[in-house]
Amino acid sequence: MHIVDVCGFYSPHGGGVRTYVEQKLAIGPALGHEITIVAPGPRAEISERGPNARIMFVPCPRFPLDSKYHYFDDTDQVHDTLDALSPDFVEVSTPWHSSKMVAEWDAPVARSMVMHADPLSAYAYRWLNPPFSRAMIDRHFYQFWDHMREMGHRFDRIVCASHELGERLRRGGVDHIEINPMGIEAHRFSPEKRDPELRAELLRECKLPPSAHLLLGVGRLSPEKRWPMVVDAVHLAGQQLQIGLVLFGQGKEKDNIKRRIAGSPHIRVFGPETDRAKFPRIVASADALIHGCEAETFCMAAAEARASGTPSIVPDLGGAADHARNGAGIRYRARSATSAAQAIVEMFSKPFPPFTWKSRTMEEHFADLFASYATAIAERHAREAELTPL
C-alpha cells in the first residue's frame, strides 16, 4: 500500500509525534509499504528518508502559539496534494481542523484518524474538573463531540492507543473505534539492564542510602504532566519511607516544580538523558516509575518501564493506566497527591510481585495497523461493489 499521513502535528523539533513518524518511515517500508508524510512547513520541500519513505512539506503559516510548528489552513491545498499522491490509504493524525479536510476529500479512498491527542483530557477536563463533572463538561463541549461523531461516520478507522480513550469515544457515540496500543523500540529495554551501582549513584544524588526506594519520573516538564502533584505525593510518602525521586525532562514548568520541591535533597530534576545506552539502564534500575498525567494517549515512559521489569505508579485515567494492567503496577485516583502517596507507600511496603514484563514493540503496532488498513480497503471495495449495478 501507499499510505499517506496528513500529519498536522509533525515538526522536526517536535516530540512524541516526530518520534512516531520516524518509526513509521523506518518500519513501514520494511513491511512492504510506501509511506509519505504530508506535513505543514515553512516552504515546499521533500525529505527522502530511504526507499519508499519521505516527508513532503507543504508551505503553511506558522502556528501562533508555538513557533516550532506550522498548521494546515488551506483545504484545497491538502486535497490537491492528496490528488497528486494518489494514495491507497490516507491517515490524519489530529482531531483538529485537518481531520475535516481529509474527511472532505472526495476520492473513494479508505482513511483513518489516529488519535495522537486527547483534547478533552489535556485541556477541558484538566482545567474544569473539578469543579465541574466530566459529564457536564461533555455537555458544554457538545460541538467537539458532534465533530468526533461525524469523523467516526466518515472515517473507516478511528485509531486509539489506549483503552480508556477508545472506550470513552465509543460511549460518546463515535463509530469505527479501533484500539491499537503503540509499543517500544525492540530490544532496547530489559530487566537485564538493571544496574545496582547506577541505582546507588542515583540515590546518592538524592542524599539517600542504597536501602532507600528510588522513584523515576520521565517526561516533559509541562502543566498537563502534573509533576508538582507528583512532588507533593513523594513529600507525603516520604513521611513514612525513605524515598528518592529522580525526574528527567525539560520544559516551562521546571521553576514551578523546583519551588514545589522546596529544597528537599531527596528530589532531583535532571535534563533529558540523551545517552541511548544509559537511559535503559536508568529505567531498569529504578524501583518504580511514577507518572502524573491522566491525559496520555499511550504513555511511552510507562511502556518502557514495563519492558524493563520496573513497576509503574500511574493515574487511573488515560493511556498510562493501561500499563498497570496484569499486575505491572498500581493505579491511584487521578489528580490526587494523597492517593498517589498511598500508592507509593503500598508499592514499597512489601516486595512487589513479579509480573510479565514483555512489552509490545512498534513493529507489532505497525504490522497490526497496516493489516487493519488493508482490511478497511477491502471492506470499502466490497461496499462499492454492492452499490454497483450489474
N, C-alpha and C positions, 0 to 999 in steps of 0.2 A: 504493500500500500504506500501511496504518497500521502503522508499525514502533514497537514499544515496547522500550526498552532498560532492563533492570533493572540499574542501574549502581551497584554497591556501593562502587566506588572514587571516586565523584564527591564533591567538596567545593567550595563556592565559593572556598575558599582553597587548593585543590589545585594540581597542576602539569600533567603531561602528559595525564592523563585529562580534566581540566577543559578543556584546550585542544581535545582531540579532540571532546568533547561539543559545545562551542560551534561548531566547524566543521560537525559533523553537523547541528546545529539550523539552520545557515545554508544548507548545501548541499542537504540532503535535500528541503526544500520546493521549492527551485529545480529539482530533478529530478522534481517531481511527487508527492512522498510526504509523508505526515504523520508527524512524529517526536514521540514522547513519551518523555522520560527519567524513569524512576522511580528516585528516589534517597533514601537514608536521611537524615533531618534531625532537627532538634530539635522540629519541630511540623509538622502538616499544612498544606501551603501549595502553591499553584500559581503558578509564574512563567512568564507568557506571554512568548515570545521572538519573536512575529510570527505571521502566518497559518500554521497547521498546524505550530507548533513550540512546545514547552513543556517545563518541568521540573516534575514532580509530586513534592514532598517528602512522605514518609510519616514519622510520628513513630517514632523508633528510639533506642536507647541510644547514648550517646557511646562511641566506641572508646577503651578504657583506655590504649592505648599512644600515641595521637596525638589530642589534643583537637580538632583541625581536622575530624576525621571522625566519622561515626556508622556503625552497621552494622545490617544486617537480622538480626533474631533471632526472627521470628515467621513461620513458613511459611504459616499461614492468612491472615495479613495480606497477604503477597505474592500468594497465589492469589486472594484477594478483589479485590485491586487489578487483577490481570490480567483477572478475570471482568468487572469493571466497564468496563474499557477496550476489551475485545473486539478485540484486535489481529489483523492478518493475519499478522504475523511477530513473534517475540519474540527479543531478544538478551539475553545476560547477559555482563557484562564482567569477570568474575573467576572463576578456577577454585576459589575457596573455597566456603563453605557456600551462598551464594546460587545457585551453579550447580546444586546438587542441588535447591534449592527450585524453580527454574524447570523442571528436568527432571521433577519430580514433579507439575507442574501437569497435570491430566487432560484439558485441552481438546485437540482434534485440530488443533493449530496448529503450523506449522513453526517451528523455533527454532535459534539458533546460540549458541556460546560464542566470544567474541572474546578472544584471549589478550593482554590488556594487561599481564600479569605472567608471569614465568617463575620460579616459586618455587624450583625446584631450583637453578638457576644463581645466583639472588640470595642464597640462604641456604645450602642444604646443600652444594652444590659449593664455594661460596666459603669456607665455614667448615671443611670436612672434606677438601678436595682441594687440596694434599696434607694429610695423609699417605696418605689412602685414595684408591683409584681411583674414577672415576665409576661403573664397573660395580658395585663393591662398595657404593657409596653407594646406587645404584638398588635393589640387592637389599634393603638395610636399610630403604629408604623404599618398600617394595612397596605399602603402603596408599595412598600418593599415586598410584602407577601404576595400581593397581586402580581407584581413583576416576576417573582420567583415561580408562581404557579403558571404564568404564561410561558416562561422559559422551559418549565418542565413539560409543557404541552408541545413546544416547538422543537426541543432538542431530543435526540434519541437516547442520550445518556446524561444524567447529572451525577458526576463522579465525586464522591466524598471519601476522604482518607480516614475519617473517624466514625465510629458507630453512633456517638451522641449527636453529631451534626446530621448524619444521614437520617436517623430516626426522627429527629426534630423536624426536618424538612418534610418527611413523609407525613408526620402528624399534621403539618400545616397544609397538606393537600398538594404537595409538589410531586409530580409523576416522574417516572423513569430514573429513580434514585438507584445508584449502584455504589456499594461500599467497597472500596479497593484500597486497603491500607498501603501506605508507602513502605519503604524499607531502608536498610542501612547499606553502606558500602561493604561489599562482600569481603570477608577475610580480614577486615581491619580491626574489629573489636572482638575480644575474647577474654574469658576469666583467666586464661593462662598468662595474661599480661599484668596480673596483679603483682605489685612490687612493694614488699613491706618497707624497704628503705625509703622509697618515694613517699609512702604513706606517712612514715615517721617524720620525714622532712617537711611535709605539708602541715602536720600537726605542730611541728616546731615553729613554723611561720605563724601559727595561731597561739603560740606560747602555751602549748599543752603537751603532755607526755604521750607516748605510744598507747597507753592504756585508755586514752580518751576516745571519743567517737568522732569520725570525720564525715561531715556532710559536704556534698558537692552541689554547686549551682552553676548552670551554664546557660547563657542566652543574652540577648540584647538587654541593655540597661534602659528600658523604656517603660512608660507607665503601665501598659497592659500586662507586663510580666509580673507585676506586684512584688518586686524584690523587697520594698520596705516592710510589707506584711510578712515575708519570709524571715527577715531580720528580727521582727518582733517575735515570731514563733520560736526562733533559736534562742533569743533572750529568755523567753518563758521556760522553754525546755531546759535551758542551762541552769535554772534554779534547782533542778533535780539531778542532772547528769553533767559530766564534763563533755562538752560538745564544741567542736570547731567547725566553722563554715568557711570554705574557700569558694569564691564566686568569680567565674571567668566570663568577661564580657565588656562591652563598651557601649556608651550611649549617653543621652542627655540627662538621665536620672542619676548619674554617678554621684553628684554632690548631695542630692537628696538622700540617697542610700547611705552615704558616709555620715550624714547628720543623724540618721536613724541608728546607725551603729553606735554612735555616742561614745567613741573612744574605746570600745571593747577590744581587747587584744585578741579575742578568740574568733573574730570575724574579719576576714581579709578579702579585699577586692583586687583582682588582677585583670590585666587586659586579656583579650582572647589568646589562647595558646595556639601559636602558629606552627609549632613543631609537630609534623604529622605523625612522627613515631612516638613522641612523648604523650600526646593527648590521649590516645587509647590506654596508656599506662595509668594516667591520672584517673580516668573513668573507672578502670578496673580496680584501682587501689582505694577508692572511697568506700566507706561503709554503707552509704546510701546516697542517692541523688534526691534533691528536693526541688520542686517546681511550684511556681505560684500562679501561673496564668491559666484561667479557665476558658480562654478564647482560642486555644491552639486548634488548628485543623488537623494536626498529626502529632507533633512534638518529637522532633528528631533526637533531642537530648535524652529523653526517656527511652527511646528505642535503642540508642547506643548503650545506655546503661544496662538495659536488659540483656543485650548481646554480650556484655562484659560480666554478667553474673552479679551485677550491682542492683539491689532492690531500689524501688522508687517510692517517694512520698509525694503524692500528686493530688490536685483538686478532683472532686467527684464530677466535674463538668468539663466538657471539651475533649480534645484529642488526647491530652495527657492521661486522662482517666483510663483509656484502653490499655495502657502499658502496665497497669497494676493488676490486670486480669490473670487468672490462673495462678494466684499466689506469688506474683512477681513484685508486689509492693502493697502499700497501704494508701487508701483514699481518705481525704479529710473533707470537711464541708468547705466548699469554695468560698473564698474571700474572708475566711475566719482564721486569724492568727492563733486564737485559742485552740481551735480544732486541729490546726496544723501542729501546734506544740504537743497536743495529746498524741498525735500520730507519731511524732518524733520519739516521744517517751516510750510509746508502745513498741516502736521498731527496735529500740536499743535496750529495753528492759529484760529481754531474753534473747537467746540466739534465734536469728531469723531462719525459718525453714528453707531448705534448698528448693529451687524452682527450675522449671525448664527454661533455659536461657537462650536457646536457639531463636534467632530473630529472622524475620522475613528480609530478603535482600531487594535492592532496587531492580535487579534483573528479573526477579519474580514479579514485582509490581508491574513493570512494563510489559512482561510477557502476558500477564492476565489482562492488562489494559488493552493491548493491541488485539488480543483474541476477542475481547468484548466488542471492539470496534469492527472486526471482521464479521461478527455475528450481527451487529447493527446494520452493516451494509447489506448483508443477506436478507435481513428482515425487511429493510426498506425496498429492496428489489422485489421481494415476494408480494409486498403490499401493492407495488406499482403494477405487477403482473396481474393481480386480481382485478385491478381497475381498468386494465387494457381490454377493450372489446376484441373478441375473437374474429 
